[in-house]
Amino acid sequence: MTAAYLQEYAPIFYVLAGILGLMLGSFMNVVVYRLPRKLSVVRPRSFCPRCRRAIPWYENIPVASYVILRGRCRGCGAPISARYPIIEGAGGALAVLAVARFGFTLDALIAYAFLMALLAITIIDWEFRIIPDEISIPFIAIGIAWAALGPGRTILDACLGALAAGGGLWAIAALYKLVRHEEGLGGGDVKLMAMVGACLGLKLVLVVLLLGSFAGTVYGLALMRSGKTARTAVAFGSFLAPAAAVSLLVGTRILAWYFSAF
């Protein structure tokens, strides 16, 4: 397809991207529910967590089914978490953003997969305080392969990004444990940053760490104001992952703005 053709029919392609994203967002609901519980994401088909009733396809239409069913299971009447349509909507929105950022290219497809992986990590880490290796480790390889396919980065940049981000966070965790004699950062955070470094490259790692640390600090201070102690566990991955998503979409602009200010 020529550039002129894509330009002429761009609104249609954006709509199609959004619809596909909604469908993949529905699958992401399966991933974030089953993966941390060590369940297969393939079988059985979608079911109600309370009554275990299999959900037919016409009750599993992204966002629309939630509205039609008024947020309740048709079988047992149990409330359906609002998280389901939110994740589905996020899947559609991220697809449109990936296309807006990278155009109708292979880069947009890989970027979207990366964004959805970050979405899953954010939710799983927030709820379970774990970051599944099934997500982070494969995306280290995907990030390196992505660098090999595109002209924007090199394999060396991807490898250095993974080593600097993962290794740097591992060193901080090891130093914290040496000084405080307790775990400060989990191994999942280290693998997450290795994944981020491989997919974004060395330059954007700093943006991720700054944004993630700032958001995590603000949240930690809010917890302390509410009466929590400084030792309250914080799911750091739930701040790093969104920071990585922001960095993918506008990280180069953030860097350009930062360096222009000095």
Secondary structure, 3 states (H helix, E strand, C coil): CCHHHHHHCHHHHHHHHHHHHHHHHHHHHHHHHHHHHCCCCCCCCCECCCCCCECCHHHCCCCHHHHHCCCECCCCCCECCCHHHHHHHHHHHHHHHHHHHHCCCHHHHHHHHHHHHHHHHHHHHHHHCCCCHHHHHHHHHHHHHHHHHCCCCCHHHHHHHHHHHHHHHHHHHHHHHHHHCCCCCCHHHHHHHHHHHHHHCHHHHHHHHHHHHHHHHHHHHHHHHCCCCCCCCCCCHHHHHHHHHHHHHHHHHHHHHHHHCC
